[in-house]
Amino acid sequence: MLGNVLSSDRAIEFSIKIVEAFVKMREFLSDNLNVKLEIKEIKKKLTNHDKNIELVFTYLDELMDKQDNKVERNKIGYKN
């Protein structure tokens, strides 16, 4: 706005620099937003992985308990 009101070269130069600064800020915010979105997606995946790993360990614990509490079966068939 200053470049429009004042017709000096310096006022025009500062007006251009201000616009360039806002363009750079917009690019930075856009890049920053993309990074934040990617981090959010990674966090979601990690949360799901944690739940799945916990589930696998639960199943492994159950299988180990079943194996520890195994009941001997009576053998059938020919006996010596």
C-alpha positions as CSV (number, residue, x, y, z in Angstrom):
1,M,0.0,0.0,0.0
2,L,2.9,2.3,0.8
3,G,4.2,1.9,-2.8
4,N,0.9,3.0,-4.2
5,V,0.6,6.0,-1.9
6,L,4.2,7.2,-2.2
7,S,5.7,7.1,-5.6
8,S,9.3,6.8,-4.5
9,D,11.5,3.9,-5.6
10,R,12.3,3.0,-2.0
11,A,8.6,2.8,-1.0
12,I,7.9,0.5,-4.1
13,E,10.9,-1.6,-3.2
14,F,9.7,-2.1,0.4
15,S,6.2,-2.9,-0.8
16,I,7.6,-5.6,-3.1
17,K,9.7,-7.0,-0.2
18,I,6.6,-7.1,2.1
19,V,4.6,-9.1,-0.6
20,E,7.6,-11.5,-1.0
21,A,7.7,-12.0,2.8
22,F,4.0,-12.9,2.8
23,V,4.4,-15.3,-0.1
24,K,7.3,-17.0,1.8
25,M,5.2,-17.2,5.0
26,R,2.3,-18.8,3.0
27,E,4.7,-21.4,1.5
28,F,6.2,-22.1,4.9
29,L,2.8,-22.6,6.5
30,S,1.7,-24.8,3.6
31,D,4.8,-27.0,3.9
32,N,4.4,-27.1,7.7
33,L,0.8,-28.2,7.4
34,N,1.8,-31.0,5.0
35,V,4.4,-32.2,7.5
36,K,1.9,-32.1,10.4
37,L,-0.6,-34.1,8.3
38,E,2.1,-36.7,7.5
39,I,3.1,-37.0,11.2
40,K,-0.6,-37.4,12.2
41,E,-0.9,-40.3,9.7
42,I,2.2,-41.9,11.1
43,K,0.9,-41.6,14.6
44,K,-2.4,-43.3,13.6
45,K,-0.4,-46.2,12.1
46,L,1.8,-46.5,15.2
47,T,-1.3,-46.6,17.4
48,N,-2.7,-49.4,15.3
49,H,0.6,-51.3,15.3
50,D,0.7,-51.0,19.1
51,K,-2.7,-52.5,19.4
52,N,-1.9,-55.3,17.0
53,I,1.3,-56.2,18.8
54,E,-0.5,-56.2,22.2
55,L,-3.1,-58.5,20.7
56,V,-0.4,-60.9,19.4
57,F,1.2,-61.1,22.8
58,T,-2.1,-61.8,24.4
59,Y,-2.7,-64.7,22.0
60,L,0.8,-66.0,22.7
61,D,0.2,-65.9,26.4
62,E,-3.0,-67.8,26.0
63,L,-1.3,-70.5,23.8
64,M,1.5,-70.8,26.4
65,D,-1.1,-71.2,29.2
66,K,-2.9,-73.9,27.2
67,Q,0.4,-75.8,26.6
68,D,1.3,-75.6,30.3
69,N,-2.2,-76.9,31.4
70,K,-2.2,-79.7,28.8
71,V,-4.1,-82.8,30.0
72,E,-2.6,-86.2,29.1
73,R,-5.0,-88.2,26.9
74,N,-5.6,-91.9,27.4
75,K,-3.9,-93.8,24.5
76,I,-6.1,-96.1,22.5
77,G,-5.2,-99.0,20.4
78,Y,-2.8,-102.0,21.0
79,K,-1.1,-102.0,24.3
80,N,2.0,-104.1,25.2
